[in-house]
């Protein structure tokens, strides 16, 4: 199975696979942005923790990256000096998240630190993630799932030409599914 590259560049961003050396920067970002992130993204992603817990989280993401379970990249600005957030691609089928060999679609998820919002970084990174998903074998569409109350997050799929395809409740939370044929 071909997997996506460890790093990509956009006009202003470096999307780089997480490494354990990023744990202090991720810990700092989560500690500083917990109130901003908690309402919108899974607690398993947004939860602050000890440096050891954050390191273990990154190690799990690395194993998942290698196994084709999902691919998560840190978003760096300022030539790779400033952690702005993260973006991930998660293989799915009609039943949920699956290994890439069973997937027909790719879910794209992202978060930004408070200081990075409102500058187009999420749209820029998501545009690149769509192109990455387009190159994955068997993937015919990209999806983004947003809380219907998160207007800033919903603006990203709209800007990229996604269309709302479903409203549902996942794990007790309202979710809007946005889709784009690849």
Order of alpha helices (4+ residues) and beta strands (2+ residues): beta-beta-alpha-alpha-alpha-beta-beta-beta-beta-alpha-beta-alpha-beta-beta
